[in-house]
Amino acid sequence: MNAALFPATSMPDADWWRALWPDPGAVLANLAIAGGGLAIDLCCGDGLFTVPLAREVQQVIAIDLDPAMLRLARRRGEVAEQKNIFYVAADACDLACIREGCMDFVLIANTFHGVPDKTRLAHAVVRVLVPGGRFAVINWHRRPREKTTVLGEPRGPGTELRMTPADLEASLHPAGLSEIRLVELPPYHYAAVFTAGFTARG
């Protein structure tokens, strides 16, 4: 594993990941993503959410620091014949590769809990969003890890890394993001959608 990756965010075993997310397209449908815009799948991993996201928007930039994950994501996109995905190796907290103020939607799924400096990442996201652009975070609920079982085994990050929606909002608000939508994603996740546009503190 790449030592530079965020803690507790390595790609899980494919079998239990598919058991947990059998229909990623339906998950994204719950987020009411506006079609026709430009989107980023941040920390895209093997592209589980990248392909369904690409079906909802004009273009997706799939970003991951791990070249091995990007290769898997690219392969998934090729199999799906999804030609509007571009793959970029980059640090999620340093999006200098993306022009400022041009993205309509940014997604980060199952990764935010491991970001050491969450507000720094939020500032990076705000920099690339258009005014009123949206940032969606799919997170594990803050439940004991032993209570989040998949295929009979405890799964997901350690309990101490998990965030409540209030924790998440507190880490994003200083960057100028305000929550507009909270979606339950049973059995163990939620998605919170934030919009950019008000003046950040500090």
C-alpha positions in Angstrom: 0.0 0.0 0.0 1.1 3.5 -0.8 2.2 5.1 2.5 1.0 8.5 1.4 -2.6 7.4 1.3 -5.1 8.6 3.9 -5.3 6.3 7.0 -7.9 3.5 6.9 -8.8 4.2 3.2 -7.2 1.4 1.3 -9.4 -0.5 -1.2 -11.3 -3.3 0.5 -11.8 -6.8 -0.6 -14.0 -6.8 -3.8 -16.5 -9.4 -2.5 -17.6 -7.5 0.6 -17.4 -4.2 -1.2 -19.9 -5.5 -3.8 -22.1 -6.9 -1.0 -22.1 -3.5 0.7 -22.6 -1.5 -2.5 -24.5 -3.7 -5.0 -26.0 -0.7 -6.9 -23.7 2.4 -6.7 -25.9 4.1 -9.4 -28.9 4.0 -7.1 -26.8 5.5 -4.4 -25.9 8.4 -6.6 -29.5 8.8 -7.7 -30.4 9.5 -4.1 -28.0 12.5 -4.2 -30.1 14.3 -7.0 -27.0 15.1 -9.0 -27.8 17.8 -11.6 -27.0 16.4 -15.1 -24.9 18.0 -17.8 -22.1 19.4 -15.6 -18.5 18.7 -14.8 -17.7 16.4 -11.8 -14.8 15.0 -9.9 -14.7 11.6 -8.2 -12.1 12.4 -5.6 -10.1 9.4 -4.2 -11.9 7.3 -6.8 -10.3 4.0 -5.8 -11.2 1.3 -8.3 -13.9 3.4 -9.9 -17.0 1.9 -8.2 -18.8 5.2 -8.2 -16.9 6.8 -11.1 -18.8 5.0 -13.9 -22.4 5.7 -12.6 -21.3 9.3 -11.9 -20.2 9.6 -15.5 -23.6 8.5 -16.7 -25.2 11.5 -14.8 -22.9 14.3 -15.9 -21.1 15.6 -19.0 -17.6 14.8 -17.8 -15.9 13.2 -14.8 -12.3 13.6 -13.6 -11.4 10.5 -11.6 -8.6 11.4 -9.1 -6.6 9.1 -7.0 -3.0 9.2 -5.6 -2.5 5.4 -6.1 -1.6 4.5 -9.7 -2.8 0.9 -9.2 -6.3 2.1 -8.2 -6.4 4.5 -11.2 -5.6 1.5 -13.5 -8.5 -0.4 -12.0 -10.8 2.6 -12.4 -9.7 3.0 -16.0 -10.4 -0.6 -16.7 -13.8 -0.4 -15.2 -14.6 2.7 -17.4 -13.4 0.9 -20.5 -15.5 -2.2 -19.8 -18.5 0.1 -19.4 -17.5 2.0 -22.6 -17.8 5.2 -20.7 -15.7 7.7 -22.7 -16.3 10.9 -20.7 -14.0 9.9 -17.8 -10.5 11.4 -17.5 -8.0 9.8 -15.0 -5.6 11.9 -13.0 -3.0 10.9 -10.4 -3.1 13.6 -7.7 -3.3 14.4 -4.0 -6.8 15.1 -3.0 -5.7 18.0 -0.9 -3.8 19.6 -3.7 -6.0 20.0 -6.8 -3.7 22.4 -8.7 -4.3 20.2 -11.7 -7.9 21.5 -11.9 -8.7 25.0 -13.0 -10.3 27.1 -10.3 -14.0 27.6 -10.3 -14.9 25.2 -13.1 -16.4 22.1 -11.4 -20.1 21.6 -10.7 -19.9 18.6 -8.4 -17.3 16.8 -6.3 -17.9 13.4 -4.8 -15.7 11.7 -2.1 -16.9 8.2 -1.0 -15.8 6.1 1.9 -12.6 8.1 2.3 -13.2 11.4 4.2 -12.9 9.7 7.6 -9.2 9.1 7.0 -8.2 12.6 5.8 -5.8 14.1 8.4 -6.6 17.7 7.6 -10.2 17.8 6.6 -10.6 21.5 6.4 -7.6 21.8 4.1 -9.3 19.3 1.7 -12.5 21.3 2.0 -10.7 24.4 0.9 -9.2 22.6 -2.1 -12.6 21.4 -3.1 -14.1 24.9 -2.8 -11.4 26.3 -5.0 -12.4 24.1 -7.9 -16.2 24.4 -7.5 -18.3 27.0 -9.3 -20.3 29.2 -6.9 -23.2 27.1 -5.8 -21.3 23.9 -6.8 -21.9 20.8 -4.7 -19.7 18.6 -2.6 -21.1 15.2 -1.6 -19.5 13.1 1.1 -20.4 9.4 1.6 -19.4 8.4 5.1 -19.7 5.6 7.5 -22.1 6.4 10.4 -20.3 6.7 13.7 -21.2 3.3 15.0 -19.0 0.7 16.7 -17.0 -1.2 14.1 -18.2 -4.5 15.5 -21.7 -3.5 14.7 -21.1 -2.9 11.0 -20.8 -6.4 9.7 -20.6 -7.4 6.0 -20.6 -11.1 5.1 -20.4 -12.0 8.7 -17.3 -9.9 9.6 -16.8 -6.4 11.1 -16.0 -4.0 8.3 -15.0 -0.4 7.7 -12.7 2.0 9.5 -12.0 2.0 13.2 -14.8 3.4 15.4 -12.6 6.4 16.4 -12.3 7.5 12.8 -16.0 7.6 12.1 -17.9 10.9 11.9 -21.4 12.0 12.7 -23.0 14.4 10.2 -22.4 17.2 12.7 -18.7 16.3 12.8 -18.6 16.5 9.1 -20.4 19.8 8.9 -18.0 21.3 11.5 -15.0 20.3 9.4 -16.4 21.7 6.1 -18.1 24.9 7.3 -14.9 26.9 7.8 -14.1 26.4 4.1 -17.4 28.0 3.0 -19.5 24.9 2.6 -23.0 24.6 4.0 -25.1 21.4 4.2 -28.2 21.3 2.0 -29.1 17.6 2.0 -28.6 14.6 4.2 -29.4 11.2 2.8 -29.5 7.9 4.7 -27.7 5.0 2.8 -28.6 1.8 4.7 -27.3 -0.2 6.3 -24.2 1.7 7.6 -23.7 4.9 5.6 -25.0 8.4 5.0 -24.4 11.0 2.3 -24.2 14.7 3.1 -24.4 17.2 0.2 -22.9 20.7 0.7 -23.0 23.8 -1.4 -20.2 26.3 -1.9 -20.8 30.0 -2.0 -20.8 31.8 1.3 -17.8 33.6 2.8 -15.6 31.2 4.7 -14.4 32.0 8.2 -10.7 32.7 8.8 
